[in-house]
Amino acid sequence: MYSDFLFQDINFLGSFGYTHTKSGLEKAVEDKRLFDTLTENLNEKVKISPNLYFYIIVNKYMKEIDIEDKDIIFYVGDILTKFVDNEMLRTIPKQNEKIEHVLDAINFGHKSIDKRNKYAAFDSYKHAGELALFISGIFYEYILKKENRRVLMPEHYVPLGSSSFTRAINLNKYFELGMPIPSGMMALSNPDNFKDSKLVLHKLSDYHLNFDNKITILWKRLMS
C-alpha cells in the first residue's frame, strides 16, 4: 500500500481532519466529502497524488458491491497508479522485457522458470495479473468488440489474471524468494474477487477517466 504521502496529500487529508497514516487513510476514504470534492466542480483542480485519488474513487465503487476489504481497495488503487505510466504497460518491471500482450508476460514467466530465474518469473506473473485486471476493467468496451480480438476472449481475463497471481504467490512460497506479497494480491488470486474488482473498474472507467488519443492507442495494442 502507498505510504509515501506527498505534501499535497497531507494537506488534502488534513483539510478534512485526517492524518497521513494508514489508519487515517482508511478512515478518510470512507468520508463522502472527499469523493464529492474530487468528482464535483471538475473544473477546479485538486492537487493530490494518483494513489490517493484512486484509493478514494475505488473505495466508493467497491462499497457499492459490498467489498469492504481495504487491502483489495488499496491494491487495485496501486495497480491503477502503476499504469498511469504508459511505459509500464509495455515492460515487465525490473526485467527490461518488452511485451505486446498479457500472454507475453506469462510466457516470459514460463521461460524464466526454464532458465531457473525464479525472481524474473515472479515479476512476470505478478505483472500479468495486474495487467489483465487493468485491461479487462478499464477497457472492457473495447475488448468486447469482436474485431478488436487477436488472442483473448473477454471471459479469459478473469481466470488468466487470478491464476497469474496464484503462480507468483506459489513461486514465492515454495522457493522462499522473500518477495513482498500484498494482501490485496492474495485476495485477487481468488477469481471471484478478481471479477468483482474488474466490474468496479468498469464503473471507474465510465465516470472518471479520460485518456488522450496517443495513450489510448498505445494501451489498445495490449488489449486484443
HUSULJO-V75437 format. One record per backbone hydrogen bond with DSSP energy under -0.5 kcal/mol. CO is the residue of the C=O (numbers start at 1). NH is the residue of the N-H. E is the energy in kcal/mol with one decimal. If there is no record, write none. Layout:
CO & NH & E
CO & NH & E
//
This chain:
3 & 5 & -1.7
6 & 10 & -2.3
7 & 11 & -2.2
8 & 12 & -2.6
9 & 13 & -3.0
10 & 14 & -2.4
11 & 15 & -1.8
12 & 16 & -0.5
13 & 16 & -1.3
13 & 18 & -2.5
14 & 17 & -1.3
19 & 21 & -1.4
21 & 25 & -2.8
22 & 26 & -2.5
23 & 27 & -1.8
24 & 28 & -2.4
25 & 29 & -2.3
27 & 30 & -0.9
28 & 31 & -1.8
30 & 32 & -0.7
31 & 34 & -1.4
31 & 35 & -1.0
32 & 36 & -2.6
33 & 37 & -2.0
34 & 38 & -1.7
35 & 39 & -1.7
36 & 40 & -2.5
41 & 44 & -2.4
43 & 45 & -0.7
45 & 47 & -0.6
46 & 48 & -1.1
49 & 53 & -2.2
50 & 54 & -2.8
51 & 55 & -2.5
52 & 56 & -2.1
53 & 57 & -2.3
54 & 58 & -3.0
55 & 59 & -2.1
56 & 60 & -1.5
57 & 61 & -1.5
58 & 62 & -2.5
59 & 63 & -2.2
60 & 64 & -0.9
61 & 65 & -0.6
62 & 65 & -1.1
62 & 67 & -2.7
63 & 66 & -1.8
66 & 68 & -0.7
68 & 70 & -0.6
69 & 73 & -2.0
70 & 74 & -3.0
71 & 75 & -1.8
72 & 76 & -2.7
73 & 77 & -1.9
74 & 78 & -2.1
75 & 79 & -2.2
76 & 80 & -2.2
77 & 81 & -2.1
78 & 82 & -2.4
79 & 83 & -1.8
81 & 84 & -1.3
81 & 85 & -0.6
82 & 85 & -1.0
84 & 86 & -1.0
85 & 88 & -1.8
86 & 89 & -1.5
87 & 90 & -1.4
90 & 99 & -2.3
91 & 93 & -0.5
92 & 95 & -1.9
92 & 96 & -1.0
92 & 97 & -0.7
96 & 98 & -0.6
97 & 92 & -2.3
101 & 104 & -0.8
101 & 105 & -1.0
102 & 105 & -0.7
102 & 106 & -1.5
103 & 107 & -2.8
104 & 108 & -2.1
105 & 109 & -1.7
106 & 110 & -2.1
107 & 111 & -2.4
108 & 112 & -2.2
109 & 113 & -1.9
110 & 114 & -2.0
111 & 115 & -1.6
112 & 117 & -3.4
113 & 116 & -1.9
116 & 118 & -1.0
117 & 121 & -1.7
118 & 122 & -2.4
119 & 123 & -2.4
120 & 124 & -2.1
121 & 125 & -2.6
122 & 126 & -2.5
123 & 127 & -2.1
124 & 128 & -2.3
125 & 129 & -2.2
126 & 130 & -2.1
127 & 131 & -2.7
128 & 132 & -2.4
129 & 133 & -1.8
130 & 134 & -2.4
131 & 135 & -2.8
132 & 136 & -2.1
133 & 137 & -1.8
134 & 138 & -2.9
134 & 139 & -0.5
135 & 139 & -1.8
137 & 140 & -0.6
139 & 143 & -2.0
140 & 144 & -1.1
141 & 145 & -0.6
142 & 145 & -1.1
145 & 148 & -1.8
146 & 149 & -1.5
153 & 156 & -2.0
154 & 157 & -1.1
155 & 159 & -0.6
156 & 160 & -2.2
157 & 161 & -2.8
158 & 162 & -2.6
159 & 163 & -1.9
160 & 164 & -1.4
161 & 165 & -1.8
162 & 166 & -1.9
163 & 167 & -2.4
164 & 168 & -2.1
165 & 169 & -2.5
166 & 170 & -2.7
167 & 171 & -2.4
168 & 172 & -2.2
169 & 173 & -1.9
170 & 174 & -3.0
171 & 175 & -2.0
172 & 177 & -1.3
172 & 178 & -0.6
173 & 176 & -0.6
180 & 182 & -0.6
182 & 185 & -0.5
182 & 186 & -1.8
183 & 187 & -2.1
184 & 188 & -2.1
185 & 189 & -0.7
186 & 189 & -0.9
187 & 190 & -1.5
189 & 191 & -0.6
190 & 194 & -2.3
191 & 195 & -2.7
192 & 196 & -2.3
193 & 197 & -2.3
194 & 198 & -2.2
195 & 199 & -2.0
196 & 200 & -1.7
197 & 201 & -1.9
198 & 202 & -1.4
199 & 203 & -1.4
200 & 204 & -2.2
201 & 205 & -2.6
202 & 206 & -2.1
203 & 207 & -2.2
204 & 208 & -2.4
204 & 209 & -0.6
205 & 209 & -0.7
212 & 216 & -2.3
213 & 217 & -2.4
214 & 218 & -1.9
215 & 219 & -2.5
216 & 220 & -2.5
217 & 221 & -0.9
219 & 222 & -2.1
220 & 223 & -1.2
220 & 224 & -0.7
222 & 102 & -0.6
224 & 150 & -4.4
224 & 151 & -3.2
224 & 152 & -0.6
//
